[in-house]
Amino acid sequence: MLSRLLTLVAVWLITIPLTMAQGTEMQPYELIKKIDSVEIRFYPSATLVETRGGNSFSKLFQYISGNNESKQKIAMTAPVYMNESKSKMAFVMPLSVHEEGAPIPKSDQVSLRVTEPRYVAAIRYAGYTNAQKEVTHKQKLLQTLEENDISTIGELEILGYDSPYKFYNRRNEIMVAISYTK
């Protein structure tokens, strides 16, 4: 009986993260080139819903769960953006919501922002993110850009692609806007 229960729990732990990850819309980008482990990308304009301060994920999740003027439920997308100090967080709106216009937030702690098209440099790493991984990959990203005479614009962003319930094959990135022409 116990072995059957353990087997059932193991199957659940394996299948739930897989099914949660399937069908998640990803923010589109064009890969321009790779320099070692750094990708140079072009991102078209997108709509972000963002907040700052404590309880950021909850505030953004409430917005996509219908706490907006239209009471529209919006699908979760990937990635989730955070600034380097983790004081700001943003969700990317699905492309259809970007094209149609995102509903106005009810909360004054949540705002919408349409990004300009931009070039970025990104470095990917696996597992759950932590301060040490972020520092290591930030240094590698900035060193690669410096060695290739590519200037950064603005602050670094930390991107998370997976549900906290996904235990393996996790994707995280450090990204920064760059001055770049094709």
N, C-alpha and C positions, 0 to 999 in steps of 0.2 A: 504493500500500500504506500509506504513512504517513498520507495523508488519510483512508483508511478506518479506521485505528487511532484517529486523532484524533476522528473522528466517533463511533466506538464509545465512547470515553472520555467524550466530551461527553454522549452519550445516557445513559450510566451515571451521570454526575454530576448530571444533571437528574432522572432517574427514581428513583434510590435514596432521596434525601431525601423525595420525594413519597410513595413507598410506605411509608417508615418513619413518616411523620406520619399517614397514614391509619389509622383504627381506634384511635388512642390515646385512651383515656378521659380526659375532662377533669373536674376537680373541679367539681361543680355549684354554681351561685350564682344568685341572683335580682338582676337589675339594678333598683335602686330609683329612681334618677334620675341624670342627668348634670349636672354643673356645669362648663361649658367642657369641658376634656379630662379631667376627673376623674369617675370613676364611683363612685357610692355603691351598695354591694352588700350583700346579706344572704347569708351562708354558713351552711348547716346544719352540724350536727356532722359531723366526719370523723375517721378514724384516720390518724395520721401515724407513720411509722417514721423515727426521727431519730438523728443522731450529731453528735459535735463533734470538733474536732481535725483533723489531717491525713488525707488519703486518704478523705475523707468519701464521695464518690461511690462508690468501690469497696466500702466497708463496706456501704452501703445496697443497692448492686447485688447483692452476695453474699446479703444477706437475701432479696431478691425472687427470686433465682435458686435458692432452696431451702436456704440456710444458716439454717434455723429448725427448731424442735422437730418440726414436722409434715413437714419436707422439701417443703413446698408451694412450687411456683413461682407467682409472682404477676406479673401483667402490669404493665408500666411505665405510669404515668399522667402527666398534666401538671396543674399545674405542679410544678417542683422549687422548694422554698423554701430561701432562705438568709437568715441574719440580716445586718444591715448590715456587720458586721465580717468576714463570711464564715467565722466560727469554728463555725457550726452549719449543718447541712443536713438537709432532711427530704423524703421522698417521701410523697405522698398515696396511701393504699391505695384500690384500686377499691371502688366502692360495695358490691358483693357481699361483699368481704372485711370491710368496715366492719360490715355488717349481721350477718355470720356470726361475726365475731370473728377478729382477725388472729392468726396463729401466733406463739408466743413466740420471740424471737430466741435463737440459740445464743451469739452473741457478747455479752459484757458491755459492748461499746462501742456497741451499738445498743439503742435502747429504743422502746417504743410509747407514743403519747399520743393520747387521744381529746379532740378540741377541743370547746369549748362553741359553740353557735350564736352568731354574732356579725355585727355590722355593720362594714364596712371601707370605706375610700376607696382607690381604685387609679388609677394613671395608667400608660398603656401607652406603650411606645416600641419602635422597630424596630431591626434589625441585631444585631450581637453586642454584648453589654453591656460597658461599661468604666467606670472610676471617674468620668470626666467626665460621661458620660451619666447615671450614677446620681445624681451631685450635682445636675445640671441639673434632672432630673425630680423629685428629692426636694424641691428648693426650690420648684418650681412646685406640687407637690402640697400642701406645707405652707402655702404662701402662699394658695392657693385655699381651704383649710380655714379658715385664720385669717380671711380676708375674709368667710367665710360663718358665722363663729362656731361652728364644729364642732371639738370637742375630740378630741385623739388619746388613745389608751390604749396604752401599751406602746411597743415599738420598731418601727422600720420593717423591712419584709421585702422581699427582692428575689426575684421570681418569674421563672423561666425556663421556657418552654413547649416548646422545640425541641431536637432532637438537635444535637450539635455539627457534624454532617455536613450539616445543612440550611443552605444558603448564602444564601437570599433569603426574603423574607416572614417573617422571624423575629419572634417576639413575646416581649417582656419587660415586666415591670411592677414598679413600686414600690408597696407596699401598707402600710397601717397600720390597726389597729383603731380605731374611733371610738365616741364616745358619741353615740348617735343613736336617735331613736324615730320611727317611721313617722307 
